Amino acid sequence: MQKQHFLAKDNWFLAVQEHLTLQLNYKHGIASDDYIRVISGTITVTEAASDAIHTNDYIIVDGGTLKLTADSDAMDCEEGYIIINDGTFTINAIDDGIAASYDIDDEEEPDDSITPYVTINGGEFEIITSEGEGIEAKGTLTINDGTININSYDDGLNAGDNIYINGGNIYVYATLNDAIDSNGGITVTGGTTIAIAVRTDEPDGSFDCDDNTFKITGGTILGLALNTSFPTESESTQNAVIFDGVNANQLLNIQSEDGTEALTYEVPYNVNTIIYSNAKLETDQTYTIYTGGSVSNGTEVNGLYTSGTYSGGTDSGDSFIISSTVTQIGGEMGPTGEPGEGGPGGN
């Protein structure tokens, strides 16, 4: 089906047996006044003049393959929530990739019963935005699982309330704002999250949660940017270290005095500040930072090595002892993550 769009006054259940292709240059690709639920199949929307998929109440995706290109948002729920349980998503949007966009502060007659949250329980995502954010929730954003790769102009992940990362493999690259930005707190309990913000003439952070709680209890986080919010020591149970960035296109290695590897990563960009947290950083251990060198028989995803043998690096001269939950030996701070004690930082 081509050169048309679908509008439902009530709701849509989409269980496409083969392929549904919409090529159009007028308004939304698929729209509903109530909700849209995608079960299976392949859905392709190209050249949508507004949103590729747009609804008022909610969007649920249980599976299928969605290839969405839009001049506005790829997926937008105007007055409700989005839940993604599974599926494969290839998104190219001018504005936001995935958005629960109800902003109560912008409404003349605000409705506080609306909960504009986004929850991702699984799936594979390739999201590119040229003017907007990768995934935005005006309420809470929760990621429980999935493989998510975002290349965004604005924030990669953004929430008006809290961000919870409980699992998944997440890679965020932001050109013109924070990689991960919450107007509430950020809590990381699991998964692997790499967050990169490359602008250096504004205070963009890899993780930015204003003066709110930045809680780390598990998983792996690796952030590269001009600055980062400071993890909340009173809430976090997993150790983190913050240090100066190193030159791009070389390996960064952290190892303990007995040579046990804590991090091996190929640095893709020059940045001022790196933050790293992983269970490999053990209390009362001394660690040294090395640069350069090579990895033999290694396996890496987005530059982060999960196996292999590191050798041949140069001692950077930076070493540290883990004596508290957060260790800072360099880098620049955004907000501290301790309520009421924020420093200068990103927005």
C-alpha positions in Angstrom: 0.0 0.0 0.0 1.5 3.3 -1.0 0.7 7.0 -1.0 -1.9 6.9 1.7 -2.2 7.1 5.5 -4.3 5.4 8.1 -6.4 7.3 10.6 -8.6 5.5 13.2 -11.0 7.3 15.5 -10.8 4.6 18.1 -7.9 2.2 18.1 -5.6 0.0 15.9 -4.4 -3.5 16.4 -1.7 -4.2 13.8 -0.8 -7.8 13.2 0.7 -7.6 9.7 1.3 -11.0 8.1 3.9 -9.8 5.6 4.6 -6.1 4.8 2.7 -2.8 5.2 4.5 0.1 3.4 3.3 3.7 3.6 4.9 6.3 1.4 3.4 9.7 1.9 4.0 13.4 2.3 0.8 14.4 4.2 0.4 14.4 8.0 1.0 11.2 10.0 1.6 7.8 8.6 -0.5 5.8 11.1 -2.7 7.7 13.6 -5.3 6.9 16.2 -7.4 9.0 18.5 -7.1 6.3 21.1 -4.3 3.7 21.0 -2.2 1.6 18.6 -0.9 -1.8 19.4 1.6 -3.6 17.1 1.7 -7.4 17.4 3.9 -8.6 14.5 4.9 -8.1 10.8 6.9 -5.5 9.0 5.7 -1.9 9.0 7.5 0.7 6.9 6.6 4.4 6.9 8.6 6.6 4.6 8.5 10.4 4.1 5.8 11.1 6.7 5.2 14.8 6.7 4.5 14.7 10.5 4.8 11.6 12.8 5.2 8.2 11.4 3.1 6.7 14.2 0.9 9.0 16.3 -1.7 8.3 18.9 -3.4 10.0 21.8 -3.8 7.4 24.6 -1.0 4.9 24.3 1.3 2.8 22.0 2.2 -0.8 22.8 4.6 -2.8 20.6 4.9 -6.5 21.2 7.0 -7.4 18.2 7.5 -7.0 14.5 9.8 -4.9 12.4 9.2 -1.1 12.2 11.1 1.0 9.7 10.1 4.6 10.3 11.1 7.9 8.6 9.4 11.1 9.6 9.7 14.9 9.3 8.6 15.1 13.0 8.6 12.2 15.5 8.9 8.6 14.5 6.6 7.4 17.3 4.6 10.0 19.4 2.0 9.5 22.0 0.4 12.8 22.6 -1.5 12.3 25.9 -0.4 8.9 27.3 2.4 6.3 27.4 4.5 4.0 25.3 5.4 0.4 26.2 7.7 -1.6 23.9 8.1 -5.3 24.8 10.0 -6.4 21.7 10.6 -5.7 18.0 13.2 -4.3 15.7 13.2 -0.6 15.1 15.0 1.4 12.5 14.2 5.1 13.0 15.2 8.2 11.2 13.4 11.3 12.4 13.8 15.0 12.1 12.4 15.5 15.7 12.2 12.8 18.4 12.6 9.1 17.7 10.2 7.9 20.4 8.3 10.3 22.5 5.5 10.4 25.2 5.1 14.1 24.7 2.4 15.3 27.0 3.9 18.3 29.0 1.6 19.3 31.7 3.4 22.7 32.1 2.5 23.6 28.5 -1.2 22.9 28.9 -3.9 25.6 29.4 -6.1 23.0 31.2 -3.6 20.5 32.6 -4.7 17.0 33.3 -2.6 15.4 36.1 -4.1 12.0 35.5 -2.1 11.7 32.3 1.2 9.7 32.8 3.5 10.3 29.8 6.0 7.5 30.5 8.1 5.3 28.2 9.0 1.7 29.2 11.2 -0.5 27.1 11.3 -4.2 28.0 13.2 -5.4 25.0 13.8 -5.0 21.3 16.5 -3.8 19.0 16.7 -0.1 18.2 18.7 2.0 15.7 17.6 5.6 16.2 18.9 8.7 14.4 17.5 12.2 14.9 18.6 15.3 13.1 17.0 17.9 15.3 15.4 16.2 18.3 15.9 13.7 21.0 16.4 9.9 20.8 13.9 8.7 23.4 11.9 11.2 25.4 9.4 10.8 28.2 7.8 13.8 29.8 7.3 11.6 32.8 9.4 8.5 33.7 11.7 6.6 31.3 12.4 3.0 32.2 14.7 0.6 30.3 14.6 -3.0 31.4 16.2 -4.7 28.5 17.0 -4.3 24.8 19.8 -3.3 22.5 19.5 0.5 21.9 21.8 2.5 19.7 21.0 6.3 19.5 22.7 9.0 17.4 20.8 12.2 18.3 21.1 15.9 17.7 19.5 16.7 21.1 19.6 14.6 24.3 19.9 10.9 23.6 17.7 9.8 26.5 15.5 12.5 28.2 12.9 12.4 30.9 10.9 15.0 32.7 10.8 12.8 35.8 13.2 9.9 36.6 15.3 7.6 34.4 15.7 4.0 35.4 18.1 1.7 33.6 17.7 -1.8 34.8 19.2 -3.8 31.9 20.0 -3.8 28.2 22.9 -2.7 26.1 22.6 1.1 25.5 24.8 3.3 23.3 24.0 7.0 23.2 25.8 9.6 21.1 24.5 13.2 21.3 25.8 16.0 19.1 24.3 19.1 20.7 23.2 18.3 24.3 23.5 15.8 27.1 23.7 12.1 26.3 21.4 11.2 29.1 19.4 13.9 30.7 16.8 13.7 33.5 14.9 16.5 35.2 14.4 14.1 38.0 16.9 11.5 39.1 18.9 8.7 37.4 19.0 5.2 38.8 21.2 2.5 37.2 20.8 -1.1 38.5 22.0 -3.2 35.6 22.8 -3.4 31.9 25.6 -1.7 30.0 25.3 2.0 29.2 27.8 4.0 27.1 26.9 7.7 27.0 28.8 10.2 24.8 28.2 13.9 24.4 30.7 15.6 22.1 30.0 19.3 22.3 32.6 21.2 24.2 31.6 24.8 24.0 28.5 24.3 26.3 28.3 22.4 29.6 26.9 19.1 28.1 27.2 16.0 30.2 27.3 12.3 29.7 24.8 11.9 32.6 22.9 15.0 33.8 20.3 14.9 36.5 20.4 18.5 37.8 20.7 18.4 41.6 18.8 15.2 41.9 19.8 11.7 43.0 22.2 9.8 40.7 22.1 6.3 42.1 24.3 3.4 40.8 23.7 -0.1 42.3 24.8 -2.3 39.4 25.5 -2.7 35.7 28.2 -0.9 33.7 28.2 2.8 32.9 30.8 4.6 30.8 30.3 8.3 30.2 32.4 10.6 28.0 31.6 14.3 27.8 32.6 17.8 29.0 31.2 16.9 32.4 29.1 14.5 34.3 26.7 14.6 37.3 28.3 13.3 40.4 26.8 9.9 41.7 25.0 10.2 45.0 27.3 8.5 47.5 24.6 8.1 50.1 22.4 6.1 47.6 24.9 4.3 45.4 26.3 0.8 46.4 28.6 0.3 43.3 31.9 2.1 43.0 32.5 4.7 40.4 35.6 6.7 39.3 35.7 10.1 37.5 38.9 11.1 35.7 40.3 13.3 32.8 39.6 12.2 29.3 42.4 10.8 27.1 43.2 11.3 23.4 40.9 9.7 20.9 41.5 6.6 18.9 43.5 4.7 21.4 42.8 2.1 24.1 42.1 3.1 27.7 42.8 0.4 30.3 42.3 0.4 34.1 43.9 -2.4 36.0 44.7 -3.2 39.7 48.1 -3.7 41.2 48.1 -7.4 40.4 47.2 -6.8 36.8 43.5 -7.6 37.0 41.6 -5.7 34.3 38.8 -3.4 35.4 38.2 -1.6 32.0 39.5 -1.8 28.4 37.9 0.6 26.0 38.8 2.2 22.7 38.2 5.9 23.1 36.4 7.3 20.1 36.5 11.1 20.9 38.5 13.7 22.8 36.5 14.7 25.9 37.2 16.4 29.2 35.6 13.9 31.5 35.1 10.2 31.8 33.0 8.4 34.4 33.1 4.7 34.8 31.3 2.3 37.2 31.4 -1.5 37.3 31.5 -4.2 39.9 35.2 -4.8 38.9 36.1 -1.6 40.8 36.7 -3.0 44.3 36.9 -1.1 47.6 40.4 -0.7 49.0 42.1 -1.7 45.7 44.6 0.5 43.9 44.2 1.0 40.2 46.4 2.5 37.4 45.2 4.0 34.2 47.0 3.0 31.0 46.7 4.3 27.4 47.6 2.8 24.1 48.6 -0.8 23.7 46.6 -3.6 22.1 44.1 -6.4 22.8 44.6 -9.9 21.5 41.7 -12.3 21.0 39.3 -9.6 22.1 35.6 -9.1 21.7 34.2 -5.6 21.9 30.9 -3.9 21.4 30.8 -0.1 20.8 34.5 0.0 21.8 34.0 -1.7 25.2 36.0 -5.0 25.5 34.3 -7.9 27.2 37.1 -10.4 26.6 40.7 -10.5 25.4 44.2 -9.8 26.7 45.5 -6.3 27.0 49.2 -5.5 26.7 51.7 -2.9 25.7 50.0 0.2 27.3 51.7 3.3 28.7 51.2 4.2 32.3 49.3 7.6 32.2 50.7 8.6 35.6 47.2 8.5 37.1 46.4 6.0 39.8 43.8 5.9 42.5 42.6 3.9 45.6 38.9 3.1 45.9 38.2 4.3 49.4 34.6 5.5 48.9 31.7 4.9 46.6 32.8 7.7 44.3 36.4 8.5 43.5 37.3 11.6 41.5 40.9 12.2 40.3 40.0 14.6 37.4 37.3 15.6 35.0 34.6 18.3 35.4 31.5 18.1 37.5 28.0 18.9 36.4 25.4 18.8 39.2 26.5 16.6 42.1 23.6 14.3 42.4 23.4 15.3 46.1 20.2 17.3 46.6 21.0 20.9 47.3 24.7 20.6 46.5 24.8 20.9 42.8 27.8 22.4 41.0 28.0 24.0 37.6 26.9 21.7 34.8 24.7 20.8 31.9 21.1 21.5 31.3 
